[in-house]
Amino acid sequence: MTATTPGAGAAGATPEGSPLLALEDVHVVLGGHGAPSARAVDGVHLQVRRGEIVALAGESGCGKTTLARTVLGLQRPTSGRVLVDGVELGTSRADLRAWRRRVQLVPQDPTGSLNPRRTVYEAVAEGLRIHRIPAETGRREDDLVAEALERAGLRPAERFVARYPAELSGGQRQRVLIAGALAVGPELLVADEPVSSLDASVRGTILALLLRLRDELGLSVLVVTHDLGLAWNIADRLAVMYLGRVVEAGPTEEVLADPQHPYTQALLSVVPETGRLEPVVLRGEPPDATAIPAGCRFHPRCPALAEGPAAGVDEHLAARCRGEALPLLPPSAGHTAACLLQAAKAEGPGNPAGAPDDG
């Protein structure tokens, strides 16, 4: 299928009810040419609707950054499809340029992302110049820069335009990055650990800003994070990723109030808001996309399998976990989890455990 990215004026061609962004069975294999191949993204379905905040959570090495790069058009999928407004994202320079105006990255490290020799004005104006927005819209560049800064909470803008990054606080630098993203008028922000480098006292204000922008501008946001506490505070839906696959997904409140997958339970156990005194310590090595195990890819580190009979897991079920591949989770089907143990628990004693219908 040959397709192109819909431009900003292509709304009339958008299939009715299509999400802004949809990933369909996306695979990304990295390496090769003598190096071990890494299945960094290994069959992911994901949707982001208009005006929705979706959190993609998991520890380092789970594939979430590679998936974010794929969403941004910086990494081409090995297979699968990236759909924008229901139309497959094209791979030509013109297609990707059009998409990169509609989607903008908010990096996690404002200190490393801002050029210390460039003023705030220059940092925010960069995207405007790349996409030639002043010429296209007939508006003055300085007006567009000021508008973006004020939307990002840097008011009045004239106090900030001539400053350098070293003259700003960490929170103000993060707002400059957000202003730079907003300046081009995107429909989707990809926020990569947007508050991980900030003091706890500042994090809440940046999350509140993202929520306000969603409400005022109708922005969609994909938040990439290792912190389920952040997802709890900001996201409408949550997808938990492990070793290249989404292992649990659904409305954030449902997933975090009743996590079904042992990996989600372990991540949630270290969130202070849960009130849990003893965090779940995962055994074994962190995810390695060059050595994906057979069966459930989480089974080498699964606390329930480690406890075995003490956790109510019989040997037959444990053998299935170690050898039976589970189907992929669908893009949007309520609260779903890819876990044979949870499926067996749901079926109750006396019934053979089957793989969940939706993975």
N, C-alpha and C positions, 0 to 999 in steps of 0.2 A: 504494500500500500504506500503510495506516495502522497504526502500531505504536507501542509505548511502551517506554521503557527498563525492563529487568528490575530490580527492586529487590534489595536484599541478600538477601531471603528467597526469590527466584525461581529458585534453582538447579535446582529440579526441572523447570522449564520450559526449561532451557537445552538446545539441540540438542547431542547427544553429539559430542564432539570439536571443537566450535566454539572458535576462539580467543577470548580475552577481548575483543579489539578487532580489527576488520577494516575497512579502507577499501577500497571497491570503486569504481574509476573516478571518483575524487573530483576535481572541478574547482572552483576558486574564482577568480572574476573580480572584481577590485577596480577602483574608479574609475568612470568613466562620468559622466553629468550634465555634459558639457562637458569633463571631464578625460579623458586617454587611458586606455583600458581596459587593465588589466594582468592577464594570465593567470598569476596568482601560483602556483596549483596547477593542473596541466594534465593530469589523467588519471592519478592515482596509485592503485596497489594496494599495500596494506601490511597486515601482520598482526603483532599482538603476542600471544603465547600467555601463559598463566598461568606465573608464575615465570621469565619470560624477560626478558633485557635486550636491547633492540634500539637500535642507534645510527642516527640519521638525520644524515648528514654532508653538508656542502657549504659553499661560501663564501657570503658575504653576498649577498643578492639571489636565492638559488636557490629560495626558497619554503619553506624548512624551518620558519621561525617561523610563517608563515601556516598551514601544515599542523598545527603543534602547537596553534595556537589553535582549529583545526577539531576536533582530537581533544578538546580541553578543553570544547567546546561554546560557545566564545566567538565563533566565526565559523561562520556557516551555509554549507554547500557550495552553490555555484551549481547543481551537478548531481552525481550519484553518491550513494553511500550510506555512512553510518557505522554499522557493526553492533556491538552490544555483546552478547556471549554469543549471537551468531547472530541477534539481533533488531534491527531498524532503530531507531536512536536517534530518539525522538520530539522534537518541537519545542515542546511545551507547556512552560509554566513548571514544572509539577510534574515532567515528564520530565527536564528539564535540571537541576533542583535535585537530583533523585535521582542523576543521573549525576555531578554535580560533588561529591557526597560520595564517590563511588567512585573518582574520579580527582582527583589533587591536583597542583598546579604547585609545583616548586621553582625559584624565579627565579634568574637568574645573578648579580645584583648585591645581595648582602646589605645593603650600606650604604644603597643607594637604596630597598630594599624594606622595611626596618624603620623604623617611625616612631621618630625619636630621642627623642620625649617619652613613649614607652610602654615599660614594663618588659618583660622577657623573658616574665614570666607573662602579661601582657596580649596580647602577640604570639601566644603559643601558644594561649591560650584563645579567640581570636577565632573560629576555625573551629568550636570546640565550641559556642559560643553561636549562631552562624549556623544550625547544623544541630540545635540543641537536644538535643545528645547526652547531657548529664547527666540531663535530665528523661526522656529515652527509655530510658536504660540503668539509671537509679537509682543511678548512681555520682556521687561528689563531684567537682566540677570541679577542685579542687586536686589530687586523686589522679590524674586523667586527665592534667593538665598535667605533673605530676612523672613519670609513666610515660613520656610522650612525650619529655621531655627526656632521661631516662636511656637510652631506646632510641636516641636520637640521639648518645649518647656524652657528654652533659653531666652528669657524676656527681660528687658527689651533687647532686640537683636543687635542694636548698635553697640551695646556694651561688650559684645563678644566677637564681632567680625574681625577685629584687628588683633585679637589675642593669638598666642601660640599655645600648643598643647601643654607645655610645661607650666603655663600660667593658670591652668584649669584643674579642678578636682577630678577624681576618678569618675564620679557620677556625671559631671559636666562633659568630660571627654566622651563618655558613652552616649550622651545626648547629641553630641556633634555627629557621631557615626549614624545615629538614628536620623538626624536631620539630613545628612548626605543621602541616605536611602530614600527619605520622603521627597526630596527635591524633585525627583524625576516622575513623581506621581505613580508609584507602583500599585499593583493590586494584591501582591503577596510579598510578605517579608519572611525571610529565612533567618531566624535569630539563633546564632550558634552560641550556646551557653551565655546568654546575654547579661547575666549578673554574677558569673562565677568569680570575676576578678574584683568585685566591689565589696566594700564593707557591708556588714549586715544592716546597718542603719540606712543605707542607700538603696539596697536591693528592692525594697518594697515600693519605693517611688518610681523606679524604672519599670517594674511590673505593672504598676498602676498606669503609667504612661502608655504601655502597650495595650492595655485594656481600653483606655480612653481613645486611642487611635483606631482600634477596632470598631468602637461604637460610633465615633464621629465621622470616620472616613470609609467605613465598611471594609476595612482591610482584612485580608486573611493572613494568618501568621502560622508558620511552622517553626516551633521551638525545639531545638536540639539540646538535650540536657542529660546529665547523669543523675539529676536530683529530682526524685519523685515529689519532694515537698514543693518545688517550684511548679511542677505540673499541677499539683493539687490547687495551688493558688491562682492559676491563670488559664488552664486549658479546658476547652469544652470536651475534647476527646483525647485519649491517650493510647499510644501504641508502644509496647515494650519490646525491644529488639535484643536478640541474643544470637551471636555467631551468624550474622547475615540474614536472620529471619525474624519476623514479628511473631512472638510467642503468646502475646495476650494483647487484646485491644477492646476498646469500647468507650462509653461515656466515662469521663474521668472519675466522677463520684462513685459510679458503680464498681469500676476496676479497683479503686483504692479502698473503698469500704469493704469489699469482699474479693481480694485478689485470689485468683484460681491457680495460677502457675507458681511453682516453688521459687522460680527466679524472681518474679514480681514480689512475692512475699519476702524474699531475702533483701531486695532493694528497699522495700518499704520499712523493714525492721530498723533501719538506721535513720529514719526520718524522725526528728525529735517530737513532732506533733502527734505521733502515734501513741506516745506514752510508754513505748516498749522499753524495758530496762535492759534486756539482753538481745543485742543484735545477732542475726543469723550470720555465722561465719561460713562462707563457702569454701569447701575444700578444693584441692586440685589447682590446676593452672588457669590463668585467665584465658579468654577465648583466643584461639589461633586459627585464622581462616585458611591456613595452608594444611591443616590437619583436622578436618571436620569428622567427628566420630560417626559410626553407624547408628541407626535408630534415632531416638530423641537426642538431639545434640547437646542437651543440658545434662544428660544422665551421669557423666563422670563427676559432676559437682553437686548432684541433687541431694539435699539433706535427707529427704524421705527415703531414697534408695540406700543411703549410708546406714540409716537406722533399721532398714529392713522390716522384719516382723514386728519390731517395737513400734513402728509407725503404721502397722497394718498392711504392709506390702508383702504379698506372698511371692514365692520365687518365680512362679509362672508369669505374673505381672511384671516382675523385675526383668525377666528375660525379654519380655516384649518391649519394655522401655529401652533395653540395650540394643535391640535388633530391628524394631519396626519403625519405619519412617512414617511420620505423620503428614497429612495433607496440609497445604498452605491455608492460612486464615483468609477469609474473604475480606474485601475492602471495607464493608460497612454492614455488619449483621448483628448489631447489639453487642453485648459483652461476650466475647469468645476467648478461649484459651486452647493452646496446643499442648495437651497434657493427658496421657493415658491414665495417670493416677487419679486425676480429678474426674475423668470420665467414669472410672470404676467406682469412685466414691459417690458420684451422682446416681449411678445405677443401683447402688445398694448391694448388700450381701446376697450371695446366691445367684447373681446374674453375671454372665461373662462380660468382662470389660471390653468395650469396643472403642475404636478411635472416635473422637468427637466428630459429629457430622460435618462441622465447619472447620475442622482442624483442631 
